[in-house]
Structure formats: C-alpha cells, structure tokens
Amino acid sequence: MPDKTGHFGDFGGRFVPETLIYALDELAKEYARAKHDKKFIRDLNYYLAKIYLKREDLLHTGAHKINNTLAQVILAVRMGKKRLIAETGAGQHGVATATVAALFGLSCDIYMGQEDIHRQALNVMRMKLLGANVISVGTGTQTLKDAMTQALRDWVTNVRNTHYVIGTAAGPHPYPEMVRNFQSVIGKEARKQILKKEKRLPDYLVACVGGGSNAIGLFYPFFNDKNVKMIGVEAAGLGLASGKHSASLGAGASGVLHGSKSKILEDQFGQIKNAHSVAAGLDYPGVGPEHAYYQQIGRAKYVSITDQEALDGFKLLSLIEGIIPALESAHAIAYLKKARKTIKKNSLVIVCLSGRGDKDLHESY
Ligand SMILES: *Cc1c(COP(=O)(O)O)cnc(C)c1O
C-alpha cells in the first residue's frame, strides 16, 4: 500500500495544479468509502463477466463473408463455371464475392437493392473497384430479398456457366449445410481459443442473425456442448409490434422462401411481408433453416433488438473498446447490454463480431 500521500517509496504523490486537489481529495474519499461497500462490489462484479469478441471484423474484406465465398469459388472452378453471381444487402457479401472472383479471374455480377445501393455506397465502390458489375434491383422493397430473387432468376437463365454464391446459410439444399460448414471455422477457432485461454467452454455464445451464417458458424461446433447456451439476435427494427422488423424466428411462421422451408415473415395469404432493419445485412424476411430447427428443439434461443438499441450498441462498443462494429454485429452487442442482469458473475461470453462498421458510419453517426 502507498503512504497517506500516495507514495510508494520515492514514487507517486500528487504533482498537479492546485485546482485539481479538491477533485482528487473527493475521489480518494469516495474510493475509501466504496472499497468496503457491498453495493459497489456487486456493481463492479457484474462487469466481471468476461466477454470475448470473436473478431470476424478483422478478416480480409471486413466481415465473416469471405470464409464462405473463398470455399464457393473453389467449388465453382472445380465445376468449370466461368461466372459468379451473388445477392448482397450490406454489400459485404458482394465485396467478398467480387474479391474471390478477382482472385480466380471469373466474371462477377452482384445483385443489390436500390435502397441498399444508397445506404451502403462505400461497398458499391469497393465491388466496382474489384471488377464486379453491380446490378441495381428496383423491385419490391429494393433490399436483400429482392436482390436474392433477381439472382435466383439470373441463375435459372444462366445456370450452365454460372455459379450462384449464396451469402448466408439459407437457400435450397445444399447451401444451408455447405455455408454452415464453411462458416464453422468461426466456432472451431473460438472453441480452441477459449479452451486455451480460459481452460473451459463458454457459458454463452451470442451472434446476430440475418440469414444466420455467422451465428450458425459460431454455434455449430458447440452443438453437443449442452451447457453452452446459444443466443441468436434478430433485428426488431421499429419494434415487433410495429410490423416493421426482420424477426423471422421471433415473429414469423413456417413457409417457403428462396428455395427452402424455414421461418419466414408472411401475411395471412402466405405472401412474403416486407422486412425492415437499420442494418442492411439483417433486412431479410427469412432465415436459414437450421436456425428454425435449433429454435424448435430448444437448442438455441432467439431474441431481438430494435434499430435504436443497435445504434446505441454501435456507439457503446466504439466508445469502450475503440472497435467500430458493423450495425449487424451491433445487435449482438446491444443484446448483451440489455440482458446484463441475467448473465451471472464469472460467466464466459463469446460474441461474434461479424463485421466492421466503416460502411455504417454515414448511417449511424
Ligand atoms: C451479412 C452480414 C450479416 C448477416 O448475415 P448472416 O448470414 O446472418 O451472418 C451479419 N453481419 C455482417 C457484418 C454481415 O456482413
């Protein structure tokens, strides 16, 4: 312990302007009081849940998408396909597809809703710089669903020479299983890393869910670890009650969309409803079928976070860690803040930081 004036031997003390002395005295007094105060200790302890970020935002091209596109382009080359097509929402999958097309010298067309072209302009420039052709989709809500519909139409027409690189763990078989396996590198690495660092498995896995690829990639390698709780965070948009959201698992019903049966947002006539989220990558009225299954068997829990909560999460992580998350990933961050009271002391939590937020600065700032 230092002496009364804060010296450790020769060192320490207070070498500051006189004006700060009052504040320092005040702080010293408060700290002396709090040190033995049960409430202070409890408040402090609650922050001691250890939260690890699985940093997919550090991947080449800025999100987890490249895990999948790299594997799919190799398949395309093996099948003799000369052209790649893809849908994109936030533009991250478009950029990752354009990147691997450039790497392997394939031609590349990316379908993107007009609305997303506006809100993710930076990624449109990146795709073009990588030599891809970005095709604007003006139908429907001009977002991800419409882009995927157009990409499927293109594929039907050009299937002989074209491979469709689906960007998430959805679509017809074998995509959900295949993309899940390609993204499982996230969970396999996380499992190894946490065992090395903490010598035990995590208590919670948390990830945002659009189509569900980053989440299933994190969850799947822990499927048999029954004590590891899995939480998928969907976009509640303006609130579930408003009808303007993307929570297919939280508020949807069984149905078929884009080639597979899963939980989807549909009206009373079975027509697909418009989704909404401030995060372009979550703005989709369906979800990968494996999540619908995990929900049904109770293996994972699915919650939702509003646009406003996500924007707050975006700022929170930026402020406390200096890490700017993608607005999609910010949903997972925001959930942790919201649910902090339910997370026990000394819990280990792994959050998938699916991507970085440079693309969103203009929308969120
Ligand atoms: C595409 C994307 C998502 C949503 O897709 P999932 O398949 O649900 O993972 C989430 N975060 C980021 C950063 C994305 O680019």
The ligand as an SDF file (V2000), in Angstrom:
LIG
                    3D

 15 15  0  0  0  0  0  0  0  0999 V2000
  -24.0370  -10.3210  -43.9730 C   0  0  0  0  0  0  0  0  0  0  0  0
  -23.7620   -9.9100  -42.6220 C   0  0  0  0  0  0  0  0  0  0  0  0
  -24.5450  -10.3480  -41.5330 C   0  0  0  0  0  0  0  0  0  0  0  0
  -25.7900  -11.1570  -41.6960 C   0  0  0  0  0  0  0  0  0  0  0  0
  -25.6160  -12.3590  -42.3120 O   0  0  0  0  0  0  0  0  0  0  0  0
  -25.6470  -13.7200  -41.5160 P   0  0  0  0  0  0  0  0  0  0  0  0
  -25.7310  -14.7270  -42.5890 O   0  0  0  0  0  0  0  0  0  0  0  0
  -26.8390  -13.7120  -40.6140 O   0  0  0  0  0  0  0  0  0  0  0  0
  -24.3870  -13.8230  -40.7500 O   0  0  0  0  0  0  0  0  0  0  0  0
  -24.1560  -10.0010  -40.2710 C   0  0  0  0  0  0  0  0  0  0  0  0
  -23.0920   -9.2180  -40.0510 N   0  0  0  0  0  0  0  0  0  0  0  0
  -22.3400   -8.7510  -41.0680 C   0  0  0  0  0  0  0  0  0  0  0  0
  -21.1810   -7.8830  -40.7580 C   0  0  0  0  0  0  0  0  0  0  0  0
  -22.6360   -9.0740  -42.3790 C   0  0  0  0  0  0  0  0  0  0  0  0
  -21.8810   -8.6120  -43.3720 O   0  0  0  0  0  0  0  0  0  0  0  0
  1  2  1  0
  2  3  1  0
  2 14  2  0
  3  4  1  0
  3 10  2  0
  4  5  1  0
  5  6  1  0
  6  7  2  0
  6  8  1  0
  6  9  1  0
 10 11  1  0
 11 12  2  0
 12 13  1  0
 12 14  1  0
 14 15  1  0
M  END
$$$$
